[in-house]
C-alpha cells in the first residue's frame, strides 16, 4: 500500500533535500504548534527527526513546550545556553532537535520529555506540560471531543492516539452508534454518554490490530471498520487458525487487562488516568465548542465499569477469572 510519498525540495534554503512526506500529527506538532509556517522547513525538520531516531510528535511537543516557557519568561537565555526560542524559527528548532538527539545543551533536559523537563525547570512549568502518563499528547484539543478526552486519560501508555484510536466518535452515523453502543450520543462530540463503551471497544480493537502487525491507517482510519471480521478471515487464510470475531475480542480484552496489570504492578494507579489541568479546569474561549471543558471523572468511571474494573481502575476478581488471569497485582506505591 502506498502510504508515504517521497518528496524533493526544489527551491529555497533546503533545495535538493529528499525525504518522506510527514503525516498529519507530525505536521501539526512540528508546524503550527511550534509557530512554523514554512512548509519546506517543516519537510526538512520532520525528516531530520526520523534520520536521528526521534519521535516527531513528542519532539514537536517538547520544543513547543520550551518555546512557550521562554515566551512566558519561565526559562531565559541563561537556561537555554543563549538560544532565543522564537516561535517559528526553523534554525532554532533544528538546533533543539540536534541537541535532543545528542543530549547536549538544553536538549539534555528536553530529551526527558515535558513531564521531567517541567520538574527540572520548576517555576510552575508543569502548568504548561501537556502530557498523560509522561507522554506528550497529540494534536487534538479534547475539550471539543469527549471520547478523545477519555482515550487520552485512560490510554495504557499515555497521551497517544494509536493505542485507542477513537475514530467512531466522529465517523459513525447515529444509527450505527446506537446499534453498537446503545446510544447515539457516542457520536455527539461534546456529550459524555456512552464514551466508556466506545473507548473500551476502540482500545480492544487497537490491541488486536497491533498484535497482528497491521497498520491502523487502512484498517481503522480509512475504513472505520471496528468489527474484526476481515481480520478473522485474514488470520484463517494465512495461518489456518479458525478464530471468530468473538475470539479476537476476547483475546484483545485479555491483552488490555494484562497491560493494565503490568502498569499496576509497576506503580501506576487511577490518579494517572487524568488530563492536564488546562482541559478539565479551563473552558475553550472560541470555536464551536466555546465554553466547554472536560467533565472527565464520570467518563472514567463509565470506562472502568465497562471494562469490569472497580472504581479505582483495578480489574475485579470476576473479570480476571473470566479472562483466565487469576489473582490481583501487588500494588506498589510511587
C-alpha positions in Angstrom: 0.0 0.0 0.0 1.4 3.4 -1.0 1.5 5.3 2.3 4.3 7.8 2.5 5.1 9.9 -0.6 8.7 10.7 -1.4 9.4 14.4 -1.6 12.1 16.6 -3.0 12.5 20.2 -2.2 13.3 22.0 -5.4 13.9 25.6 -4.2 14.7 27.7 -1.2 17.1 27.1 1.7 16.6 23.3 1.6 16.9 22.8 -2.2 17.8 19.3 -3.1 16.7 17.7 0.1 14.9 14.4 -0.3 12.8 12.6 2.2 9.3 11.4 3.1 6.1 13.3 3.3 5.1 13.7 7.0 1.8 12.5 8.4 -0.9 14.7 9.8 0.0 14.6 13.5 3.6 15.3 12.7 2.7 18.3 10.6 0.5 19.7 13.4 3.1 19.3 16.2 6.2 20.3 14.3 4.4 23.0 12.3 1.7 25.3 13.8 2.3 24.1 17.4 5.8 25.5 17.1 4.7 28.5 15.1 6.4 27.2 12.0 4.7 28.2 8.8 7.5 27.4 6.2 6.4 24.1 4.5 9.9 23.5 3.2 11.5 23.8 6.7 8.7 21.6 8.0 9.5 18.9 5.5 13.2 19.1 6.3 12.9 19.2 10.1 10.4 16.3 10.3 12.7 14.1 8.2 15.6 15.2 10.3 13.8 13.8 13.4 13.4 10.5 11.5 17.0 10.4 10.5 18.1 11.0 14.1 15.6 8.4 15.5 13.3 10.9 17.3 9.5 10.6 17.6 8.2 13.6 15.6 5.1 14.1 17.7 6.9 14.2 21.1 9.7 16.2 19.7 7.4 18.9 18.3 5.5 18.9 21.6 8.6 19.3 23.8 10.0 22.1 21.5 6.7 23.9 21.6 6.7 23.5 25.4 10.2 25.1 25.6 9.2 28.0 23.4 6.1 28.5 25.5 8.1 28.6 28.7 10.6 31.0 27.1 7.7 33.3 25.9 6.4 33.4 29.4 9.7 34.1 31.0 9.8 30.9 32.9 13.1 30.0 31.2 15.6 32.5 29.9 18.8 32.6 27.8 20.6 31.5 30.9 18.7 28.2 30.8 18.9 27.8 27.0 22.6 28.3 26.6 22.0 31.7 24.9 19.4 30.4 22.4 16.5 32.7 21.8 13.5 30.5 21.4 11.4 32.4 18.9 8.2 30.9 17.6 8.6 29.6 14.1 12.4 29.9 14.0 13.4 26.9 11.9 17.1 27.3 12.7 16.3 27.2 16.5 14.1 24.2 16.0 16.8 22.4 14.1 19.3 23.2 16.9 17.0 21.9 19.5 16.3 18.7 17.5 20.1 18.0 17.2 20.6 18.9 20.9 17.8 16.5 21.9 19.3 13.7 19.8 22.7 14.1 21.4 21.6 15.1 24.9 23.6 18.3 24.8 22.8 21.8 26.0 19.1 22.5 26.6 18.4 19.2 24.7 19.7 17.2 27.6 16.7 18.4 29.6 14.1 18.3 26.7 15.1 14.8 25.8 13.5 13.6 29.0 10.1 14.8 27.8 7.8 17.6 29.1 6.9 16.0 32.4 10.5 15.5 33.6 11.7 18.8 32.0 9.0 20.7 33.9 10.2 19.1 37.1 13.7 20.3 36.4 12.7 23.8 35.3 10.3 24.4 38.2 8.6 27.8 38.4 5.2 26.3 37.7 6.4 24.9 34.3 4.3 21.8 34.9 1.2 24.0 34.3 2.2 24.1 30.6 3.5 20.5 30.3 0.7 18.8 28.3 1.0 15.1 28.7 -0.7 12.0 30.1 1.5 9.5 31.9 4.6 11.3 30.7 3.7 11.0 27.0 3.2 14.3 25.1 -0.4 14.4 23.9 -1.0 14.6 20.1 -2.8 17.5 18.3 -6.5 17.4 19.2 -7.8 19.6 21.9 -10.0 17.2 23.9 -12.4 19.9 25.2 -14.4 19.5 22.0 -14.0 15.7 21.7 -15.1 13.9 24.8 -14.3 10.4 23.5 -10.8 11.6 22.6 -10.5 13.2 26.0 -11.3 9.9 27.7 -9.0 8.0 25.4 -6.1 10.3 26.3 -6.7 9.8 30.0 -7.1 6.0 30.2 -4.7 5.0 27.4 -2.4 2.5 29.0 0.8 4.1 27.6 -0.1 7.7 27.9 -1.4 10.5 25.7 -1.0 9.0 22.2 -3.8 8.0 19.9 -2.9 4.7 18.3 -3.5 2.6 21.4 -7.1 3.7 21.4 -7.9 5.4 18.1 -11.5 6.5 18.9 -12.5 7.2 15.2 -16.1 6.0 15.6 -16.8 9.1 17.7 -16.6 11.2 14.5 -17.1 8.7 11.7 -20.1 6.5 12.7 -23.6 7.5 11.9 -26.0 8.0 14.9 -27.8 4.8 13.8 -24.7 2.7 13.8 -23.6 4.2 17.1 -27.0 3.3 18.6 -26.7 -0.3 17.4 -23.2 -0.9 18.6 -23.1 1.2 21.9 -26.8 1.5 22.8 -26.8 5.3 22.4 -26.5 7.7 19.5 -24.8 10.2 21.9 -21.5 8.4 21.2 -21.2 10.5 18.0 -22.2 13.7 19.8 -18.7 15.1 20.2 -19.5 17.2 23.2 -21.6 14.5 25.1 -20.1 12.2 27.7 -22.8 9.5 27.4 -21.6 6.2 26.0 -17.9 7.2 25.8 -16.8 4.5 28.2 -18.1 1.7 25.9 -16.7 3.5 22.9 -13.2 3.7 24.3 -13.3 0.1 25.6 -14.1 -1.2 22.1 -11.5 1.0 20.4 -8.8 0.0 22.9 -9.5 -3.7 22.4 -9.6 -3.4 18.6 -6.4 -1.4 18.5 -4.8 -4.1 20.7 -5.8 -6.8 18.2 -4.6 -4.8 15.2 -1.3 -4.2 16.8 -0.9 -7.9 17.7 -1.5 -8.8 14.1 1.2 -6.4 12.9 -1.3 -4.5 10.8 -1.3 -0.7 10.1 -4.3 1.1 11.6 -4.5 3.6 8.8 -6.1 1.3 6.2 -7.8 -1.0 8.8 -9.3 1.7 11.0 -8.7 5.3 9.8 -9.7 4.7 6.2 -12.4 2.1 6.6 -13.6 2.9 10.2 -14.2 -0.8 10.4 -14.2 -2.0 14.0 -15.9 -5.4 13.7 -12.7 -7.5 13.2 -14.5 -9.6 10.5 -11.8 -9.1 7.9 -9.1 -9.7 10.5 -10.7 -13.0 11.4 -10.7 -14.0 7.7 -7.1 -12.9 7.2 -5.9 -15.0 10.1 -7.6 -18.1 8.8 -6.3 -17.5 5.2 -2.7 -17.1 6.4 -2.4 -19.4 9.4 -5.3 -21.8 9.1 -6.4 -20.7 12.6 -10.2 -20.5 12.9 -10.6 -17.5 15.2 -14.0 -15.9 15.2 -14.5 -12.2 15.8 -15.7 -13.1 19.3 -12.4 -14.9 19.9 -10.5 -11.9 18.7 -12.4 -9.5 21.0 -11.8 -11.9 23.9 -8.0 -12.0 23.1 -7.9 -8.2 22.8 -9.7 -7.7 26.1 -7.3 -10.2 27.8 -4.3 -8.3 26.4 -5.7 -4.9 27.6 -6.1 -6.3 31.1 -2.6 -7.8 31.0 -1.2 -4.4 30.2 -3.3 -2.8 32.9 -2.0 -5.4 35.5 1.6 -4.7 34.4 1.0 -0.9 34.9 -0.5 -1.5 38.3 2.4 -3.8 39.3 4.8 -1.1 38.5 3.2 1.7 40.4 0.6 3.3 38.2 -2.9 3.8 39.6 -6.1 5.6 38.9 -4.6 9.0 39.6 -2.7 8.6 36.3 -5.9 8.3 34.4 -6.2 12.0 34.1 -5.7 15.1 31.9 -3.7 18.3 32.2 -5.5 20.9 34.3 -5.9 23.1 31.2 -8.5 20.7 29.7 -10.6 20.0 32.9 -10.5 23.4 34.5 -10.4 26.0 31.7 -13.2 26.2 29.1 -12.5 26.9 25.5 -12.7 30.5 24.6 -13.6 30.2 20.9 -14.8 27.9 18.2 -17.9 25.6 18.1 -17.1 24.1 21.5 -16.7 27.5 23.1 -17.3 27.4 26.9 -16.6 23.7 27.2 -14.2 21.9 29.4 -13.8 18.1 30.0 -16.1 16.5 32.6 -13.7 13.6 32.9 -14.5 11.7 36.1 -17.9 10.3 35.1 -16.4 9.1 31.8 -13.5 7.4 33.5 -15.9 5.6 35.9 -18.1 4.6 33.0 -15.0 3.2 31.2 -13.9 1.3 34.4 -17.4 -0.2 34.7 -17.5 -1.3 31.0 -14.1 -2.9 31.5 -15.1 -4.8 34.6 -12.8 -2.8 36.8 -13.5 -1.3 40.2 -13.9 2.4 41.0 -10.1 2.7 41.3 -9.4 1.1 37.9 -8.4 -2.3 39.2 -9.7 -5.4 37.3 -12.1 -7.2 39.6 -11.6 -10.9 40.6 -14.6 -11.8 38.4 -13.1 -10.1 35.4 -9.7 -11.8 35.9 -11.4 -15.1 36.4 -13.4 -14.7 33.2 -10.3 -13.9 31.3 -8.2 -16.6 32.8 -6.0 -14.1 34.6 -6.3 -15.2 38.2 -5.2 -13.0 41.1 -4.7 -9.3 41.6 -1.4 -7.4 41.3 0.5 -6.4 44.3 0.3 -2.6 44.2 3.4 -0.6 44.5 3.4 3.0 45.8 5.5 5.5 43.9 
